Amino acid sequence: MDKLYLVTRSDLPPGQQAVQAAHSLHSFESEHRTVYVAWRDESQTLAFLAAPNEGALQRLLEKAEWAGVPAAGFLEPDLGNSLTAVALGPEGKRLCRRYPKALSGV
């Protein structure tokens, strides 16, 4: 089992980026329990990446769903139910290649 990919929005403050990524991991656990348990038992490695904005996250989530990659988004109620982070299974590696590490400029 390889890593899971947590992709948040770089237009959010650093603390919110971390929290939103954690929320997306919890959503992933709920929606893809078998993949999550395999990852937890075999790897526990995460990649923490950043997309520029909500639109980019939405496109990433749509591409993952189209490609059959296990993925879960998180909609933050305190931010008008906007999409703030996406968690992807190991098969999402190729979809995440273009995203830089989150918080790398902080």
C-alpha positions in Angstrom: 0.0 0.0 0.0 1.4 3.4 -1.0 0.5 6.8 0.4 -2.8 8.6 0.5 -3.0 12.1 -1.0 -4.5 15.0 0.8 -5.0 18.1 -1.3 -6.1 21.3 0.2 -6.5 24.9 -1.1 -3.5 27.1 -1.0 -5.8 30.2 -0.8 -6.7 29.2 2.8 -4.7 30.2 5.8 -2.1 27.6 6.8 -3.9 26.4 9.9 -7.1 26.0 8.0 -5.3 24.0 5.3 -4.1 21.5 7.9 -7.5 21.2 9.5 -9.4 20.9 6.2 -6.9 18.1 5.0 -7.7 16.2 8.3 -11.4 16.6 7.6 -10.9 15.1 4.1 -9.1 12.1 5.5 -12.0 11.5 7.9 -14.4 11.7 4.9 -12.2 9.3 3.0 -12.2 6.8 5.9 -16.0 7.0 6.0 -16.5 6.6 2.2 -13.7 4.1 1.4 -13.3 2.1 4.6 -11.5 -0.9 3.0 -8.9 1.2 1.3 -8.4 3.3 4.4 -7.9 0.2 6.7 -5.4 -1.3 4.2 -3.5 2.0 4.2 -3.6 2.3 8.0 -2.4 -1.2 8.5 0.4 -1.2 5.8 1.6 2.4 5.3 0.2 5.4 7.1 2.2 7.6 4.7 0.5 10.8 3.5 1.3 13.4 0.9 0.0 16.8 1.8 -0.4 18.9 -1.3 -2.1 22.1 -2.4 -4.3 23.2 -5.2 -4.6 26.9 -6.0 -8.4 27.2 -5.3 -11.8 25.5 -5.0 -12.2 25.2 -8.8 -9.0 23.2 -9.1 -10.0 21.0 -6.2 -13.4 20.4 -7.9 -11.7 19.4 -11.2 -9.4 17.0 -9.3 -12.3 15.4 -7.5 -14.2 15.0 -10.9 -11.1 13.5 -12.6 -10.7 11.0 -9.7 -14.3 10.0 -9.9 -14.1 9.6 -13.7 -10.9 7.5 -13.4 -12.3 5.3 -10.6 -9.9 6.5 -8.0 -11.2 6.4 -4.5 -11.6 10.0 -3.4 -13.5 12.1 -0.9 -14.0 15.8 -0.7 -14.8 17.9 2.3 -17.3 20.8 2.3 -16.7 23.3 5.1 -19.9 24.6 6.6 -18.1 27.6 8.1 -17.0 28.6 4.6 -20.4 28.4 2.9 -20.0 24.7 2.2 -17.2 25.3 -0.1 -14.9 22.4 -1.1 -11.8 22.8 1.0 -9.9 19.6 0.6 -9.8 16.2 -1.2 -8.4 12.9 -0.1 -7.4 10.4 -2.7 -6.3 6.8 -2.6 -2.9 5.5 -3.8 -4.2 5.3 -7.3 -4.5 9.1 -7.3 -0.7 9.6 -7.6 -0.8 10.5 -11.2 -3.6 12.9 -10.7 -1.6 14.7 -8.0 1.7 15.1 -9.8 1.2 18.7 -10.7 0.4 19.9 -7.2 3.2 21.3 -4.9 3.6 20.3 -1.3 1.2 22.2 0.9 2.5 25.0 3.1 5.9 24.9 1.3 5.9 28.7 1.0 5.0 29.3 4.6 
